[in-house]
């Protein structure tokens, strides 16, 4: 068939007007489905916000191009002879497969609906059996080893332990390099005590690892080799550790903060909490943040002895300050930098209590006397570091979660603490923090926003179809899209997280968009039936409804399949992607891939069945069909 230029322009204009409203409403629905992502806050909002904004701007530009530039380009390139849609071999092959399947479903309607409902009922317990976590762990390609030792450790012993640990770590074949530090860095923002060691372990490329070994295997091997008495091991990654510490003040995956008014009581409650958590499956690297056990050098001045020697408290304090802390005697200037010059006793004259007791003091009446003549020198216990939050003293019991999901681990831990840690003094309370705190916040946001978004989408569908019934037909694809998403997430062993939730949110918009397309074509088929046979039960039979439902479902099969195929072709390669970042990408993509399959099956096979049953009911009850002028 060859068309004139005027006919081609007229047909292109008609098709563009037909598609325009559909493009608009589809864009609105998909953007609305991403509303929960826009409203995420904290770490999850910063991570997934750019994804939502990028997709939104792409959809807006895509919609503008589709209704403005695309018709113009078609008028330039779509020339020559035109063939019928059935002349396309791909289209014929699709209809040859789809036609018999749809016929079977229309003949066995109750069986078709029953199978879908059973699949949905099976997916629901599978969904609730999935583990939960805040975010899928991102493999940074390195390991951060954070052991904690006794708070009264000396500098020399901390240095020795650090060197021993580095040697042991470097002996593992997969380790490329090791760099450790004890205590704080040269910055005012680092409050790490000398008892805290941080060792960054850089790993070789995976191609150089022993066959069959994973990163978790390496961590378990290192943890086994690094069992040193008095040292509690901790394993994490550099970036997530800094994020956790900045966001929650907890340097492990999860922490139980203990608030109160007395450090000794907080330490006692913390030990009880640790005892309750010791046997919880999944809890690793468990330790209590030390708030007692620090050693302080105490110099108690004897005022009666001072009076005998004619000295004052200030005289002794100045001698001690100069001998131990140092006295500034001047400055040195090196280029643009200025440094203070301090003088104090050499290390060998102040490295023990006995030597400090022999610090000489010049007395006017008795000449030179040792410090021990006028003061008692000794060590006393005290807090190694005092931490406060919300104007209250705070301790913490810290642990990481490995070989189990975060949600079930914390829930079991909560039950054990509730049962075993009873009789906490008045004014003392516990608070869960770390990744669990983030997970609770994100879950509360999604639970509040997602139902609201579903209602908004339903209203958009209603305004598009001007019918509650037709809007429901499109919206009902959401639970059936969940089936495939739940199945594939379950069998891949992925935990529910914010990333998986974002994947399901994207799936909802995609499924509704395709379902809306099917309902439009089915309504157009009913409108065509009424134009041919009239709208009365006397002229329309059940077979007529079936024939035109079949025609409406098969009509324009290719664009429906193309919508699904484009999504799948863009997503499936992520399943085989490797490298940094794929850990977060996979949980987003899995629900989309599985959900697109099951929602497509539902839309192509189940929606026509339900539509036919509804039209038969309308014809039987009202004596006519409800015809909707759907703008598509």
C-alpha positions in Angstrom: 0.0 0.0 0.0 1.4 3.4 -1.0 0.1 6.6 0.6 0.2 10.2 -0.6 2.1 12.7 1.5 -1.2 14.2 2.8 -2.5 10.8 3.9 0.8 10.0 5.6 0.8 13.3 7.5 -2.9 12.8 8.5 -2.2 9.3 9.8 0.9 10.3 11.7 -1.0 13.3 13.3 -3.9 11.0 14.3 -1.5 8.4 15.8 0.4 11.1 17.7 -2.8 12.5 19.2 -3.8 8.9 20.2 -0.5 8.2 21.9 0.0 11.7 23.5 -2.4 11.3 26.5 -1.0 7.8 27.2 2.6 9.1 27.2 1.5 11.9 29.6 -0.3 9.7 32.1 2.4 7.0 31.9 5.0 9.6 32.7 3.0 11.0 35.6 2.4 7.5 37.0 6.1 6.4 36.9 7.2 9.7 38.4 4.6 9.4 41.2 5.8 5.8 41.9 9.2 7.2 42.7 7.8 9.6 45.3 8.9 7.4 48.2 12.5 7.5 46.9 12.4 11.3 46.8 11.2 11.4 50.4 14.0 9.1 51.8 16.4 10.9 54.1 19.9 10.3 55.5 22.3 7.8 53.9 19.6 6.1 51.8 18.3 9.4 50.4 21.7 10.5 49.3 22.4 7.2 47.6 19.1 6.7 45.7 17.9 10.4 45.3 20.1 10.9 42.2 18.6 7.7 40.7 15.1 9.0 41.1 15.9 12.5 39.8 17.8 11.1 36.8 14.9 8.8 35.9 12.4 11.6 36.3 14.3 14.0 34.0 14.8 11.3 31.4 11.0 10.5 31.5 10.1 14.2 31.1 12.5 14.7 28.2 11.4 11.4 26.7 7.7 12.4 26.8 8.5 15.8 25.2 10.5 14.1 22.4 7.8 11.5 21.9 5.1 14.0 21.2 7.1 16.6 19.4 10.2 15.4 17.6 9.3 11.8 17.0 6.2 12.6 14.7 8.4 15.0 12.7 11.2 12.4 12.3 8.6 9.8 11.3 7.2 12.1 8.6 10.7 12.3 7.1 11.8 8.7 7.3 8.5 6.7 7.0 8.0 6.7 3.2 7.5 4.2 0.4 5.1 1.2 0.5 3.5 0.2 3.7 2.7 -3.4 4.8 0.1 -4.8 7.1 1.1 -5.4 10.7 0.7 -9.2 10.1 3.3 -9.0 7.3 6.0 -8.7 10.0 7.4 -12.2 10.7 8.2 -11.4 14.3 4.6 -10.2 14.9 3.2 -13.4 13.2 5.5 -15.6 15.4 4.4 -13.8 18.6 0.7 -14.1 17.7 1.2 -17.8 16.8 2.4 -18.4 20.3 0.2 -15.9 22.2 -3.1 -16.8 20.4 -3.4 -20.4 21.5 -2.3 -19.6 25.1 -4.9 -16.8 25.4 -7.6 -19.1 23.9 -6.8 -21.8 26.5 -7.0 -19.2 29.3 -10.3 -17.9 28.1 -11.7 -21.5 28.0 -10.3 -22.3 31.5 -10.9 -19.0 33.2 -11.3 -20.3 36.8 -8.2 -22.4 36.5 -6.2 -19.4 35.1 -7.3 -17.1 37.9 -6.8 -19.9 40.5 -3.2 -20.5 39.4 -2.4 -16.8 39.7 -4.0 -16.5 43.1 -2.1 -19.6 44.4 1.1 -18.1 43.1 0.3 -14.9 45.0 -0.6 -16.8 48.2 2.8 -18.7 47.9 4.7 -15.4 47.4 3.3 -13.8 50.5 4.9 -16.2 53.1 8.1 -16.2 51.0 8.1 -12.4 51.2 7.8 -12.4 55.0 10.4 -15.1 55.4 13.1 -13.0 53.7 15.7 -11.5 55.9 16.0 -7.7 56.3 18.8 -5.3 56.3 19.3 -1.5 55.9 21.5 -1.6 52.8 23.1 -4.4 50.8 26.8 -4.5 51.9 29.0 -2.7 49.3 32.3 -4.5 48.7 34.8 -1.7 48.8 37.7 -4.0 47.8 39.5 -3.5 51.1 39.1 -4.5 54.8 39.3 -2.3 57.9 40.5 -4.3 61.0 39.6 -2.5 64.2 40.7 -4.4 67.3 40.2 -3.0 70.7 42.5 -3.8 73.6 42.6 -2.8 77.3 42.3 0.9 78.0 45.4 1.0 80.2 47.7 -0.3 77.5 51.1 1.4 77.2 52.4 3.0 74.0 55.1 0.4 73.7 52.7 -2.6 74.0 50.2 -1.1 71.6 53.1 -0.7 69.1 54.2 -4.3 69.6 50.7 -5.7 69.1 50.3 -3.5 66.0 53.5 -4.9 64.5 52.6 -8.5 65.3 49.1 -8.1 63.8 50.5 -6.5 60.6 52.9 -9.4 60.1 50.2 -12.0 60.6 47.8 -10.2 58.2 50.5 -9.9 55.5 51.1 -13.7 55.6 47.7 -14.3 54.0 48.3 -14.7 50.2 45.3 -12.5 49.2 46.6 -9.4 51.1 48.4 -6.9 48.9 49.4 -4.4 51.7 48.8 -3.5 55.3 48.8 -0.2 57.1 47.9 0.1 60.8 47.8 2.9 63.3 47.1 3.0 67.1 45.5 6.0 68.8 44.4 9.2 67.2 45.5 10.8 64.0 46.9 14.4 63.9 43.4 15.9 63.9 41.1 17.3 66.5 38.2 15.4 65.1 39.7 11.9 65.9 39.1 10.9 69.5 40.5 7.4 69.2 42.3 6.2 72.4 45.6 4.4 72.2 43.8 1.2 72.9 42.0 1.4 69.5 43.9 0.1 66.5 42.9 0.7 62.9 44.5 -1.4 60.1 43.5 -0.9 56.5 44.1 -4.1 54.5 44.3 -3.8 50.7 43.5 -7.0 48.8 44.9 -8.3 45.5 42.7 -8.5 42.5 40.3 -11.5 42.7 42.0 -13.2 39.8 45.1 -13.7 42.1 43.1 -15.2 45.0 43.1 -18.9 45.8 40.5 -20.9 44.0 37.1 -20.8 45.6 37.9 -18.4 48.3 35.7 -15.4 49.1 36.2 -12.2 51.0 34.3 -13.6 53.9 36.6 -16.6 53.9 39.6 -14.2 54.1 38.0 -12.4 57.1 37.3 -15.7 58.9 40.9 -16.9 58.2 42.4 -13.6 59.5 40.1 -13.6 62.5 41.2 -17.1 63.4 44.9 -16.2 63.1 44.6 -12.9 65.1 43.2 -14.3 68.3 45.5 -12.4 70.8 44.7 -12.4 74.5 43.2 -9.1 75.7 42.3 -8.0 72.2 38.8 -8.0 70.7 38.8 -8.2 67.0 36.4 -6.1 64.8 36.0 -6.3 61.0 34.4 -3.8 58.7 35.3 -1.6 55.7 36.9 1.9 55.6 34.1 3.9 53.9 31.0 2.3 55.7 32.9 2.6 59.0 33.3 6.4 58.6 29.7 6.8 57.5 28.5 4.8 60.5 30.6 6.8 62.9 29.5 10.2 61.5 25.8 9.3 61.2 25.2 7.4 64.5 28.4 7.5 66.5 28.7 3.8 66.3 31.7 2.2 64.5 30.1 -1.2 64.1 27.0 -2.4 62.3 24.8 -2.3 65.4 25.2 -0.8 68.9 23.2 -0.8 72.1 23.6 2.6 73.7 23.3 2.6 77.5 22.3 5.9 79.0 22.6 6.9 82.7 24.1 9.1 85.4 26.9 7.0 86.8 29.7 5.4 84.8 30.1 2.4 87.1 26.4 1.6 86.8 26.5 2.1 83.0 29.4 -0.3 82.8 27.5 -2.9 84.9 24.4 -2.7 82.7 26.6 -2.9 79.6 28.2 -6.1 80.8 24.8 -7.6 81.4 23.8 -6.6 77.8 26.9 -8.2 76.4 26.2 -11.4 78.4 22.7 -11.6 76.9 24.0 -11.1 73.3 26.9 -13.5 73.6 25.0 -16.5 72.2 22.9 -14.8 69.6 23.5 -16.3 66.2 25.0 -13.7 63.7 26.5 -11.5 66.4 30.3 -11.1 65.9 33.0 -8.9 67.2 31.0 -8.3 70.4 32.6 -6.0 73.0 31.7 -3.3 75.5 33.0 0.2 74.8 35.4 0.7 77.7 34.2 3.4 80.1 36.1 2.2 83.2 39.6 0.7 83.7 41.6 3.7 82.6 44.8 4.4 84.6 45.6 7.9 85.9 48.8 9.1 87.6 47.7 10.8 90.8 50.0 13.0 92.8 48.4 13.7 96.2 50.2 16.6 97.9 50.8 16.4 101.6 50.1 20.0 102.9 51.7 19.3 106.4 54.9 18.2 104.7 54.9 21.3 102.5 54.7 23.5 105.6 57.7 21.8 107.2 59.8 22.5 104.0 58.5 26.0 103.5 56.9 25.1 100.1 53.5 25.9 98.6 51.1 23.8 96.5 52.0 26.1 93.5 55.7 25.3 93.9 55.0 21.5 93.6 52.5 21.9 90.8 55.0 24.0 88.7 57.8 21.4 89.2 55.5 18.5 88.2 54.1 20.4 85.2 57.6 21.2 84.0 59.0 17.7 84.6 56.2 15.7 83.1 54.2 18.0 80.8 56.9 20.4 79.7 57.4 24.1 79.9 57.5 26.3 76.8 60.8 28.3 76.6 60.4 29.8 73.2 59.4 29.4 69.5 61.0 28.3 66.3 60.0 29.7 62.9 60.5 27.5 59.9 59.2 29.2 56.7 55.5 30.0 57.3 55.2 27.6 60.2 55.7 28.4 63.9 56.5 25.7 66.5 56.7 26.0 70.3 59.8 24.7 72.1 59.1 22.8 75.3 61.5 21.4 77.9 60.8 18.5 80.2 62.6 15.5 81.8 63.9 12.9 79.4 61.8 9.7 79.0 64.1 7.5 81.2 63.6 10.0 84.2 59.8 9.8 84.1 58.8 6.3 82.8 57.9 4.8 86.2 56.4 5.8 89.5 59.7 5.3 91.3 61.5 7.7 89.0 58.7 10.3 89.3 58.9 10.0 93.1 62.6 11.0 92.8 61.9 14.2 90.9 64.0 16.8 92.8 62.4 19.9 94.4 64.5 22.8 95.7 63.4 23.8 99.2 64.7 26.9 100.9 65.0 25.3 104.3 66.2 21.8 103.5 67.9 22.1 100.1 67.0 19.5 97.4 64.3 16.9 98.4 62.5 14.2 96.3 58.9 14.7 95.3 57.9 11.7 97.5 58.8 13.8 100.6 55.8 16.1 100.0 53.4 14.0 97.9 52.1 10.5 97.4 52.5 9.3 93.8 50.5 6.3 92.4 48.1 5.1 89.8 44.3 5.3 90.3 41.4 3.9 88.2 39.2 6.2 86.2 37.3 6.4 82.9 39.5 6.1 79.8 37.1 8.4 77.9 33.8 10.0 78.9 31.1 10.0 76.2 27.8 11.9 76.5 24.8 12.3 74.3 21.7 14.4 74.9 23.2 15.7 78.1 23.6 12.2 79.5 26.5 9.9 80.1 26.6 7.1 77.5 28.1 3.6 77.2 27.7 1.2 74.3 27.8 -2.5 73.5 29.0 -2.9 69.9 28.8 -5.8 67.5 28.9 -6.6 63.8 26.5 -9.0 62.0 27.9 -11.7 59.8 26.4 -14.9 58.2 22.8 -13.7 59.1 20.5 -10.9 58.1 20.5 -7.8 60.3 16.8 -7.7 61.0 16.3 -11.1 62.5 19.6 -10.9 64.4 18.6 -7.6 66.1 15.0 -8.9 66.8 16.4 -12.0 68.5 18.9 -9.8 70.4 16.0 -7.5 71.6 14.1 -10.5 72.9 17.1 -11.9 74.8 17.8 -8.5 76.3 14.2 -8.0 77.3 14.1 -11.4 79.0 17.6 -11.4 80.6 18.5 -7.8 81.3 15.9 -6.8 83.9 15.9 -4.6 86.9 17.8 -1.7 85.3 18.1 1.2 87.7 15.7 4.1 87.4 17.0 6.8 85.0 18.9 4.3 82.9 17.7 3.1 79.5 18.8 1.3 76.3 18.7 2.6 72.7 19.5 0.6 69.5 21.7 2.4 67.1 23.9 1.9 64.0 22.5 0.4 60.8 19.4 -0.7 62.7 18.6 2.9 63.5 18.8 3.7 59.8 16.7 0.7 58.8 13.9 1.6 61.2 13.9 5.2 59.9 13.8 4.1 56.2 11.1 1.4 56.9 8.9 3.9 58.7 9.2 6.3 55.8 8.4 3.7 53.2 5.5 2.3 55.2 3.9 5.7 55.4 4.6 6.9 51.8 4.0 3.7 49.7 0.3 3.3 50.5 -0.2 7.0 49.9 1.5 6.7 46.5 -0.8 3.7 45.6 -3.8 5.9 46.4 -2.4 8.7 44.2 -1.7 6.3 41.3 -5.3 5.0 41.6 -6.6 8.5 41.4 -4.5 9.2 38.3 -5.8 6.0 36.7 -9.4 7.1 37.6 -8.9 10.5 35.9 -7.4 8.7 32.9 -10.2 6.2 32.5 -13.0 8.1 34.2 -14.0 4.7 35.8 -13.2 3.1 39.1 -13.5 -0.3 37.6 -11.0 0.3 34.8 -8.6 2.0 37.2 -8.8 -1.1 39.4 -8.0 -3.4 36.4 -4.7 -1.5 35.9 -3.9 -1.3 39.6 -4.4 -5.0 40.3 -1.2 -5.7 38.3 0.8 -4.5 41.3 0.4 -7.6 43.6 0.9 -10.0 40.6 4.1 -8.1 39.7 5.2 -8.7 43.3 5.1 -12.5 42.6 8.0 -12.6 40.2 10.0 -10.0 42.2 9.6 -12.0 45.5 10.4 -15.3 43.8 13.7 -14.1 42.2 14.8 -12.2 45.3 14.0 -15.3 47.5 16.0 -17.8 45.3 18.9 -15.4 44.8 19.2 -15.2 48.6 19.0 -11.4 48.8 17.7 -9.7 51.9 15.0 -7.1 51.9 16.6 -3.7 52.1 16.1 -0.1 50.9 17.7 -1.1 47.5 15.2 -3.9 47.0 12.3 -1.5 48.0 13.6 0.9 45.3 13.5 -2.0 42.8 9.9 -2.8 43.7 8.9 0.9 43.5 10.3 1.1 40.0 8.5 -2.2 39.1 5.1 -0.8 40.2 5.2 2.1 37.8 6.4 -0.2 34.9 3.7 -2.8 35.6 0.9 -0.2 35.8 2.0 1.4 32.6 1.8 -2.0 30.7 -1.5 -2.9 32.3 -3.0 0.5 31.4 -2.1 -0.3 27.8 -3.9 -3.6 27.8 -7.1 -2.1 29.4 -7.1 0.6 26.7 -7.0 -1.9 23.9 -9.7 -4.1 25.4 -12.0 -1.1 25.8 -11.4 -0.1 22.2 -12.4 -3.7 21.2 -15.6 -3.4 23.2 -16.4 0.0 21.6 -15.9 -1.6 18.2 -18.2 -4.4 19.1 -21.0 -2.0 20.2 -20.6 0.0 16.9 -21.1 -3.2 14.9 -23.8 -5.1 16.9 -25.3 -2.4 19.1 -25.3 -2.3 22.9 -28.0 -4.8 24.0 -28.1 -8.4 25.4 -30.4 -9.2 22.5 -27.7 -8.5 19.9 -24.5 -9.3 21.8 -23.7 -12.9 22.8 -21.0 -14.3 25.1 -19.1 -15.6 22.1 -19.1 -12.0 20.6 -17.5 -10.7 23.9 -14.9 -13.4 23.8 -14.0 -12.8 20.1 -13.6 -9.1 20.6 -11.7 -9.5 23.9 -9.4 -11.9 22.0 -9.0 -9.3 19.2 -8.3 -6.5 21.6 -5.7 -8.5 23.5 -3.9 -9.7 20.4 -4.1 -6.2 18.8 -0.8 -4.3 19.0 0.9 -7.3 20.7 4.3 -6.2 19.4 4.4 -2.8 21.3 3.4 -4.6 24.5 6.1 -7.2 24.1 8.6 -4.4 23.1 7.9 -2.5 26.3 8.7 -5.6 28.3 11.7 -6.6 26.2 13.4 -3.2 26.3 13.2 -3.3 30.1 14.6 -6.8 30.3 17.4 -6.3 27.8 18.5 -3.2 29.8 18.4 -5.0 33.1 19.5 -8.6 32.6 23.2 -7.7 31.9 23.4 -6.5 35.5 23.0 -10.1 36.6 26.5 -10.8 35.2 28.1 -7.5 36.1 31.2 -7.5 38.3 33.2 -4.9 40.1 32.5 -2.3 42.8 28.9 -1.2 42.9 27.2 -4.4 41.6 26.4 -5.4 45.2 23.9 -2.5 45.4 22.8 -2.7 41.7 21.7 -6.4 41.9 19.1 -5.9 44.7 17.5 -3.1 42.7 17.4 -5.0 39.4 16.2 -8.4 40.7 12.6 -7.4 41.6 12.4 -5.6 38.2 13.4 -8.6 36.2 11.2 -11.1 38.1 8.3 -8.7 38.4 8.3 -7.8 34.6 7.9 -11.5 33.8 5.0 -12.2 36.1 3.2 -8.9 35.5 3.5 -9.4 31.8 2.0 -12.9 32.1 -0.8 -11.5 34.3 -1.5 -8.6 31.8 -1.4 -10.7 28.7 -3.3 -13.7 30.0 -5.2 -12.9 33.2 -6.4 -9.4 32.5 -8.4 -10.4 29.3 -10.0 -13.3 31.3 -11.1 -11.0 34.1 -12.2 -8.3 31.6 -14.3 -10.9 29.8 -16.0 -12.1 33.0 -16.8 -8.5 34.0 -18.3 -7.7 30.6 -20.5 -10.8 30.7 -21.7 -9.8 34.2 -22.5 -6.3 32.9 -24.5 -7.7 30.0 -26.4 -10.1 32.3 -27.2 -7.6 35.0 -27.7 -4.3 33.0 -28.6 -5.8 29.6 -25.8 -3.7 28.0 -22.0 -3.1 28.2 -20.4 -0.2 30.0 -18.4 1.6 27.3 -15.7 4.0 28.3 -14.2 6.6 26.0 -10.6 6.0 27.0 -8.2 8.6 25.8 -5.0 6.9 24.8 
